[in-house]
């Protein structure tokens, strides 16, 4: 599961960290839609109705959404 000692993230926390740390303006809706169609980050655990994600996996997924602009 979580190999690092860093706490797992909720979807709201992924949104916050992607914006603050990466500058990626992702929304919770984007994560939810990606989860429904199987293209989102893989959850590491579930707590009640909340899915929890490893930070590295979630932020790598957020980075994968950014594409370079052709010059």
N, C-alpha and C positions, 0 to 999 in steps of 0.2 A: 504494500500500500504506500504509505508516505515514508520514503527512505530518508528524507531530510527531517530535521527537527522543526522546520518551519510549519506553522499551523495551516491546515487546509482552508481553502477559500470558498465562500458562498458566491453565487452569481453576482450579487451586489458588490461584493469585495473585488471580484474580477474586474468589473466595470471601473471601480475607483482606482485600482492599481494600474490598469491599462492606460487610463487617462493621465494619472500622475507620473508614473514611472516611464511610460513609453510614448505618451502624447497621442495615443490612439483613441479617438472619440467613439468608442464602442458603446452600445446600449444593452441593457438587460434583455430587451426584446430580441436583439441579434443573437445573443447566447441561447435564449429559449427556442428560437426558430431553428438554429443550428443543431440543438439537442434533439429536436423532433425529427429532423431529416437525416440525422446521423453524421453530420459534418462538424459538430462541435467537439470541444475537448472531452475526453473520457472521464467520467466522474470516478473519484477514488473511493467515495463512501456516500452514505445517505444517512441523514439524521432527521427522522420524521419525514416531512415532505420535501425537505431541503437537500439538494445534491451538493456535495463538497468536492473540491478539486485540488489537486496538487498545484501549488503556485507555478512551478516551472512548466508544467504541461499546459496550464491555462494561459500563461503569458506567451508561450511559444505559439499556441494556437492564435492568439490575438495578433501576434507579429505576422503570421501567415496570411492574414487578411489584407495586409498592406502590399500593394503592387507598385513597382516603379513606373514613373511616367516616361514614355519614350520621348527623346529629344528631337 
